[in-house]
Structures are given as structure tokens and as C-alpha cells.
């Protein structure tokens, strides 16, 4: 049986920087078969002639826009996973590449374990992704509940796994998947930072302004008492006409009312309450419990 232990996927790395390609070879070649391209023209030839599980690409390709590259390569191999790596804090770019088929993105410089864990997580799907789609046609309801540790690094792969489960349902569109993914990810970030770790918005603003490595700060905090034992509970409930997600943390909650009447369009890029605002854009209903440590996100589904 094919498993991750004996599986060596074919992965294409696209980057014009030879030094960077060498670094990626050192990081990943032990566990996968790597190929390299310095531009889109080379990548196109390689995808035409070889089968790949994943493409890891820099966001700036000299001979093509990265979104167009994703689209063109996916026409050749629709099941390709794309991970985009960028040196810019550009949320618009991140949203754009994910909307057009990338499964994730990383910001340079990244830790060795970040890229290794991310690649391994996604490639598991190319080994054992087996679904019985005939059963889905008669499925009228499904519920699943998960409990995850307080760890920012697992959130994006976890949300991807949830969306892989959800996209099995044939009446959920690609746009629905994209919207739900954004909203669920933002709420999980809130559950970690502001919920289980108890970081208020002013503290986060001050940390970022001071130039502190915020991810490292979160990692260290996760290892301290009482935070290291706290969990986040996530569940989804699929029905023919809707799907809802519930995210519950073990924090002290917050005052939900002060966000209800905000100027959403004017404050989309604001640090304070950004997750709630993005979720309002992408879901049909958001309901918090009285304490503010549990939120239900609901997306209506068109019944065909």
C-alpha cells in the first residue's frame, strides 16, 4: 500500500533565484523528487512532459503573472497543488492566488519546519484521497467535530483539510468554498490570538509596531501555562440548504456588541476586528454566544 513513508512525490519549484532553488533542494530533496524551473516557459515544458503533485513558486515570475501561471498549469494538470512564496506583506496577492487555485502561501523568510510541514500536509491528499461520491448524492446531513491545540502553524493546513471534506458535497460551489475558507481561517486566528492566548488588540498593535517577531512571540506564549493546555473546538454541520461552522475557544470572550455597527467597508484593512469583518463579507450569518468565545458561521446553499 502506498503511504507517506514510501511515497516520493514529484514537486516542481519555480524561482529565478538559483541560490533559492539550492536552498529548497537542501530542505526538500530527501523526501521528494524535485524539479526546478527559473521561469514560466521552463515550467510549462516540464508540466507538459511530467506529472507533478505540487508546484512551489515565487510570487514574482519574470515572464508571467503568478495568477496566470496557476491557471495555465492547472489546465494541463487540474489536480496540481500550488504553494506561493512571497517576500511582500500583500494580502490582496494572497487572496488572489488562493481564489485562483493556490492552496496556501508563505512569507519569506520562513522556517525550515514551516515549508516542510506544509508540503507534507498537502501531499498526504495525493496519497490517500479516496471518496465514495455515490453516497454523497443521497447524503442529507453530516456533522463532524474536531479539537485542535493552540498553534497558529496548523491553522491553514487544518482549514484546507476541512474544505477538502466540505467540497465533496456536490451542491457547494467553488466560490462558496473560497468564502468559507477565508471566514473560517480568520475566526480560528481570532480563537488562538484573542481567545486562548488572551492577546488584546492594543497589545498586538504594540508588538507589531515594535518590530517583534509576532509568530515567534505566539509560539513562545503557546508553551506557557495556562495556554499550552487550551484547545479550540471546531465543528461543521452540513444540510442540503446550508452549512454551518462553530468555533469555540477557552478564552475569556469579548464584547461583541461594539463591532456590530462598525463601518465594514472603511475598516476592512484595520487590525482591530479584521477577522469579524472578513467573515461578515463571506458568510450569510454570524452569531456569537453571550460570552463571546463561541461563534457560529452559516453559509446558505442553493438547492438544485
C-alpha positions in Angstrom: 0.0 0.0 0.0 1.2 3.5 -0.9 1.9 5.6 2.3 3.7 8.8 3.1 6.7 6.7 4.3 7.4 5.2 0.9 5.8 7.9 -1.3 8.2 10.3 -3.1 6.0 12.9 -4.9 7.2 14.9 -7.9 7.4 18.6 -7.0 8.3 21.5 -9.2 10.0 24.6 -7.8 9.7 27.7 -9.9 12.1 30.6 -9.0 14.6 32.6 -11.0 17.0 32.8 -8.0 19.5 30.0 -8.3 20.5 30.3 -4.6 16.9 30.0 -3.5 16.4 26.9 -5.7 19.5 25.4 -4.0 18.1 26.1 -0.6 14.8 24.4 -1.5 16.8 21.4 -2.8 18.5 21.1 0.6 15.3 21.4 2.5 13.1 19.0 0.5 15.0 16.7 -1.7 15.3 14.0 1.0 11.6 13.3 0.9 10.5 14.1 -2.7 11.6 14.2 -6.3 12.3 17.8 -7.1 12.5 19.6 -10.4 13.4 23.2 -11.0 12.4 25.9 -13.4 13.6 29.5 -13.5 10.6 30.9 -15.4 7.2 30.1 -16.7 8.4 28.9 -20.1 10.5 26.2 -18.5 7.8 25.3 -16.0 5.3 24.9 -18.9 7.5 22.5 -20.7 8.1 20.5 -17.6 4.4 20.2 -16.7 3.7 19.2 -20.3 6.2 16.4 -20.1 5.9 15.2 -16.4 3.3 14.6 -13.8 3.6 16.6 -10.6 1.8 16.6 -7.3 2.8 20.2 -6.3 4.2 23.4 -7.7 6.1 25.7 -5.2 6.6 29.1 -6.9 7.8 32.5 -6.1 5.1 35.2 -6.4 7.2 37.2 -8.9 7.9 35.3 -12.2 9.6 37.3 -14.9 7.7 36.1 -17.9 4.1 35.8 -16.4 1.9 36.9 -13.6 1.7 34.3 -10.9 -2.1 34.0 -11.1 -2.0 33.4 -14.8 0.7 30.8 -14.3 -1.5 28.9 -11.8 -4.4 29.0 -14.3 -2.4 27.8 -17.3 -0.6 25.0 -15.4 -3.9 23.8 -13.9 -5.4 23.4 -17.4 -2.6 20.8 -18.0 -2.8 19.1 -14.6 -6.0 20.0 -12.8 -5.0 18.3 -9.6 -1.8 20.2 -9.0 -1.4 21.8 -5.6 0.2 25.3 -5.7 2.0 26.9 -2.8 3.1 30.5 -3.5 6.0 32.1 -1.6 6.4 35.9 -1.4 8.6 38.4 0.2 5.8 41.0 0.4 3.1 41.5 3.0 0.4 41.7 0.3 -3.0 40.4 1.4 -4.5 41.3 -2.0 -2.0 39.0 -3.7 -2.6 36.2 -1.1 -6.4 36.4 -1.7 -5.9 36.5 -5.5 -3.7 33.4 -5.7 -6.0 31.4 -3.3 -9.0 32.5 -5.3 -7.4 31.2 -8.4 -6.3 27.8 -7.2 -3.3 28.1 -4.8 -3.8 26.1 -1.6 -1.5 28.3 0.6 1.2 30.9 0.6 4.3 31.5 2.8 6.1 34.7 3.6 9.9 34.9 3.2 11.9 34.3 5.3 10.2 31.2 6.6 11.4 28.5 9.0 12.5 25.1 7.7 9.7 23.3 9.5 7.1 25.7 8.0 7.7 24.7 4.4 8.4 21.0 5.3 5.2 20.6 7.3 3.1 22.5 4.8 4.3 20.4 1.9 3.9 17.1 3.8 0.4 18.1 4.9 -0.9 18.8 1.4 0.8 15.9 -0.3 -1.0 13.5 2.0 -4.1 14.2 0.0 -2.4 12.9 -3.2 -1.7 9.5 -1.5 -5.0 8.6 0.2 -7.7 10.9 -1.1 -10.5 8.4 -1.7 -14.1 9.3 -1.6 -17.3 7.4 -2.4 -19.2 10.1 -4.4 -22.2 7.9 -5.0 -23.0 8.0 -1.3 -22.8 11.8 -1.3 -25.7 12.0 -3.7 -28.0 10.5 -1.1 -26.4 12.2 2.0 -28.8 14.7 3.6 -26.8 15.7 6.7 -23.3 15.3 8.1 -21.8 16.5 11.4 -18.1 16.5 12.4 -16.3 17.9 15.4 -12.6 18.5 15.9 -10.4 19.6 18.8 -7.1 21.2 17.9 -4.2 22.6 20.0 -3.5 26.3 20.3 -0.9 26.6 17.5 -1.0 29.1 14.6 1.1 26.9 12.3 -1.6 24.2 11.9 -4.5 26.5 11.1 -4.1 26.9 7.4 -3.5 23.2 6.7 -6.4 22.3 9.1 -8.8 24.7 7.2 -7.6 23.1 3.9 -8.5 19.7 5.3 -11.9 20.9 6.3 -12.6 22.4 2.9 -11.5 19.1 1.3 -14.2 17.4 3.3 -16.8 20.1 2.5 -16.1 20.3 -1.2 -17.3 16.6 -1.6 -20.8 17.9 -1.3 -21.8 18.5 -4.9 -24.2 21.4 -4.3 -21.4 23.6 -2.8 -19.7 25.8 -5.4 -16.0 26.9 -5.7 -17.0 30.4 -4.7 -18.7 29.0 -1.5 -15.5 27.1 -0.7 -13.3 30.1 -1.1 -15.6 32.3 1.1 -15.9 29.7 3.8 -12.2 29.1 3.8 -11.4 32.8 4.4 -14.0 33.2 7.1 -13.1 30.0 9.0 -9.4 30.8 8.9 -9.9 34.3 10.3 -12.1 33.0 13.1 -9.5 30.4 14.0 -6.8 33.0 14.1 -9.0 35.1 16.5 -9.7 32.0 18.6 -5.9 31.5 19.0 -4.7 35.0 19.4 -7.6 36.8 21.2 -9.2 33.8 22.7 -6.9 31.1 24.1 -3.8 33.4 24.3 -5.8 36.4 25.6 -3.9 38.9 23.4 -6.0 42.1 23.1 -5.9 44.3 20.0 -3.8 47.0 21.7 -1.2 44.5 22.7 -1.0 43.1 19.2 -0.7 46.5 17.7 2.1 47.5 20.1 4.0 44.2 19.4 3.8 44.7 15.6 4.8 48.4 15.9 7.9 47.4 17.9 9.1 45.1 15.2 8.8 41.9 17.3 8.7 38.6 15.5 5.0 38.1 16.2 4.8 34.4 15.2 7.7 33.6 17.5 6.0 35.5 20.2 2.9 33.4 19.8 4.8 30.2 19.7 6.5 31.0 23.0 3.2 32.0 24.6 1.6 28.7 23.5 4.2 26.8 25.6 3.4 28.7 28.8 0.9 27.9 31.5 -2.1 28.2 31.3 -2.2 28.4 27.5 -0.5 25.2 26.4 -3.4 23.0 27.6 -6.1 25.1 25.9 -7.9 23.7 22.8 -10.1 25.0 20.1 -13.2 23.1 19.2 -14.4 23.3 15.6 -17.4 21.6 14.1 -19.4 21.7 10.9 -23.0 20.7 10.2 -23.9 20.1 6.6 -27.5 20.1 5.4 -28.9 20.3 1.9 -29.7 24.0 2.1 -26.9 25.3 4.4 -23.6 24.5 6.2 -22.6 26.0 9.5 -19.3 26.0 11.4 -18.9 26.5 15.1 -15.6 27.7 16.6 -15.2 27.7 20.3 -12.1 28.7 22.3 -11.3 28.5 26.0 -10.6 32.2 26.5 -12.5 34.9 28.4 -14.6 36.1 25.4 -15.1 39.7 24.4 -17.7 42.4 23.9 -19.3 41.5 20.6 -21.7 44.5 20.6 -19.0 47.1 20.0 -18.4 45.6 16.5 -22.0 45.4 15.3 -22.4 49.0 14.0 -18.9 49.5 12.5 -18.2 50.8 9.0 -17.2 47.5 7.5 -16.0 48.8 4.1 -14.0 51.6 5.8 -12.3 49.3 8.2 -11.6 46.1 6.2 -7.8 46.5 6.5 -7.9 47.6 10.1 -6.1 45.4 12.6 -8.9 45.7 15.2 -11.7 43.2 14.4 -10.5 42.3 11.0 -11.5 38.6 11.3 -15.1 39.5 12.1 -15.3 42.0 9.2 -13.9 39.5 6.6 -16.3 36.8 7.9 -19.2 39.2 7.5 -18.3 39.6 3.9 -18.1 35.9 3.2 -20.8 34.3 5.3 -24.6 34.7 5.4 -24.9 34.7 9.2 -22.5 35.1 12.1 -23.8 34.6 15.7 -21.7 34.8 18.8 -22.7 33.3 22.2 -23.2 35.7 25.1 -19.7 35.3 26.4 -18.1 35.9 23.0 -15.9 32.8 23.0 -18.0 30.8 20.5 -19.1 31.8 17.0 -21.4 30.1 14.5 -20.8 30.9 10.8 -23.6 29.9 8.4 -23.5 29.7 4.6 -26.7 29.2 2.6 -26.6 26.7 -0.2 -28.6 26.8 -3.4 -30.8 23.7 -3.6 -30.8 22.2 -7.1 
